[in-house]
Amino acid sequence: MSKNIRWKIVTILVVFVVFFTAGVYPILANAYSLPMPGWLKSRQLQLGLDLKGGVHLVLKVHTEEAIRTFTTTTSEQLRESLRTAGVTFSSIGLAAHNAFRVEGVGADRDAEFRRIVDEQVSASYDRSSGPGGTYTFTMKPNIEADMRAQAVDQALQTIDRRVNELGVSEPNIAEYGQGEDQILVQLPGVTEVERAKDLIGKTAALELKIVEAGPAPTQEELLQGAGGKVPEDQEVVSGAAG
């Protein structure tokens, strides 16, 4: 046997041993509970969804809700500023998820109205005027695009934190589709599908609420002055003891 052939045989054997040790043996060890050193376990091949199974989700981010919330907040802030400045108007309300309308602005305070709008609203909304002191404010396209991107990015970060709670190794979390506000989530090895869906898909929201009255020992006592009913724009919540 020539020297070159011997080296080829040795090389093939070494490659086979390395492949079997790093690739095949960890799979057999996991399947049949065979002993495996820690250094080898950390270097074993990571199986994807096609070999290991798991959860594959495509989630839709409700970016319109984020824009609607921002628009509602902006209109309410403008409402308070106008009231504080003594600018009269008949109503302020949403015209769309990205637009709101102010109606009945008094002609005598129109200049003051425009000044307040320029300070608070014009940076994010385009203004158009109509008859009878009516103004419509529509979110600028670049602002809306930025808000959609921010909403998707925040959703990605939130999902990443929630996936960490599941202890998944090598998850795949990324934007999905082109401009469709979707997120792809792949969790290899996850068997509790419903728990994963519930944890990842639930909506997270921070709400700040103004306390109108309280505290009271019971809900009935709290509502005595309101005819026993909760007003439509309010709700009763439990507070901390004391």
N, C-alpha and C positions, 0 to 999 in steps of 0.2 A: 504493500500500500504506500503510495507516494506521500510526501510530507504535506503537499497542498490538499490532498483529499482528507488527511487526518485533521488538518486545521478546519476544513469545512464541516466535518462531522462534529468536532468540538464546538464550533460556533453555533451550529444548529441545536445541539443539546443544551448549550447555555441559554439560548433564546427561548427554547421550550420550557426550561426550568423557571426562568424569570417570568414568562407569561403565565405558567401554571400557578406559580406562587402568588403573583400579584393580581391575576385576573380570575382564574378558575377556582383556586382553593377558598378564597373568601366567600364566594357564592355557595360552595358546598358546605362551608363551615356555618353559614347563616341558615342554610336549609336543614342541616342535620345536627346542629348544635355541637359542632366540633370545636376543639380549642383553637384559639387564634390570638397571637400576641398583639398588644396595643399598636405597635408601630406598623404592623401589617394591616390592621383594621382601619387605621387612618389613611392608608394608601390604596384601599380597595377601589375598584371601578364603581363609579356612581351610575346607577341605572336610571334611565329616563322613564317617561310615562309609557313608552311603547313596550318596555321590558318589565318594568316594576309595577305599572298601574298607578292610579292616583286620581286626583281631581283636576279637571280641565274646565275652566270657567271663562266666559267672555262677559264682562260687566259693562253696563252703560252708566256713565257719569251724568247725573242730572244737572248739567251746566246751566240750563235755563232757570232752574230753581235758585241757583247762586246769584244769577243776574237779577231775577225777580226780587230776591231778598235785598240786594244792594239798592235796587230802584225804589223799593218800598221805604227803606231806611232813609234814602236821600229825600224823598218826598215828605216824609214825616219831619225830618230836620228842617226842611224849608218851611213847612207849615208853622213850626214853633218860632222860627226866625221872623216870619211875616207877622205873626200875632204879637211878638215882642215889640216889633217896630210899628205896630198899629196900621199895617197895610191890610185893607179889607179885600176879601175875596169870598166867593160863594162855595167853592169846593176844590179839593185836591184829591185825585185818585189815579190808579193805574190805568193806562190805556193799552198796555201790552206788557209782556215780561220785561221789556227793555225800554219802556216809555211810561211817562205819567203826564197828566194834564191838570193845569190850574185854570179854573173858570171864574169869571165875574170879578176880575181885578179892577178896583176903583180907578177911574181915569185920573183923579186928583192925586193918587199915590203911585201912578205908573212908573215914574222916574225912580222912586225909592224901591219899587218892586224889581226893576231891572238892575239896580245897583246890588241888591242882595243876591239876585240870581247870578250876576257876574262873579261875585265873591265865592259863592257856595256850589254852584251847579255847572257853570259854563265850561269848566275844565274837563268834565266827563260827558256832558250832554249838549246836543245841538238844540237850539231853540227856534220854534216857528210860532207865529202869532196868527190869531183868527179874530172874528168879530166878537164884540161884547166882552172884551178884556180876557179872551181865552188864549192860553199859551200851552203848547205841547213841547215836551222835552224828550228827545230820543237819544239813547246812548250812542256815542260816537263809535263807528265800526272798529277802530283800533283799540278802544277801551274794552269793547265787548269781546274781541278776539283775545286780548290779554287776560280778561277775567275767565274766559273758558279754559285757556291754557293753565291758569293758576288753579282752577277747580280740579282739573285732571291731575296736575302735579300734587296737590294736597291729597287727592284720593289715592294716588300711588304711594305716598308716604304713609298714609293711614293704613292701607292694606298691608304694606311691608311690616309695620309694627304689629299688626294683628297676626300675620303669618308667623312672626317670631314666637308668639304665644303658643302656636301649634308645634313648635320644635321641628319644623320641616327642614331637611338638609337640601341645599341647592334648589330653592324654588325659582321659578321664572315669573317675574312680574314686570310687565312692560306695556306701553301704549299699543293699541291694536287698531288697525285700519288707518286711513288717511283722513284726518279731520273729522272723525266720527265720534269723538269723545268716548272711546271704548278702551277697556283695559283687559289684557290677557293675563290670567292667573293659572299657572300650572304647579301642582303640588305633588311631586313623586312620592309614592308610598303611603299617602294619606288614605285611610280606610273609612274614617268617620265623615262621610260626604256631607250629610245634613248639618253636622256641627260646623264644618268648614264653611258651608254656604251661609249659615246663620252668622258666624263670626265675621266673615269677610264682607257680606252684603248688607249688613245693617247700617242704617243711616246714622251718622254722628252729627250732632248739632249742639252748639252752645247758645243758651237762651238767657238773656238778662231781663228780669221782670220787675216792674214797680209794685211795691207793696202799698195797697190802698187802705187797708185796715187790718187790725189784729194786734196782738194775738187773742185767741179765745179758746176756752176749754173744749168746745165742740163746734162743729160746722153749723148746727142749728142756732146756737147763740150768736155766732158771727153774722148769720143772715137775718137776724130778727129785724134789723132796720131796713132790709131790702125786700121785705115781703116774703121771705123764706125762699127766694129764688136767686140763683147766681146770674148776674147780668151777662149778656151775650159776649161782651168784650173782656170778661174777667173769668178767673177760675180760682177755686179754693185749693191751696196746697198746704201740706204739713210742714211745720218748721221744727227746728231743734228744740229739745226740752229746755225750758227756762229762757 
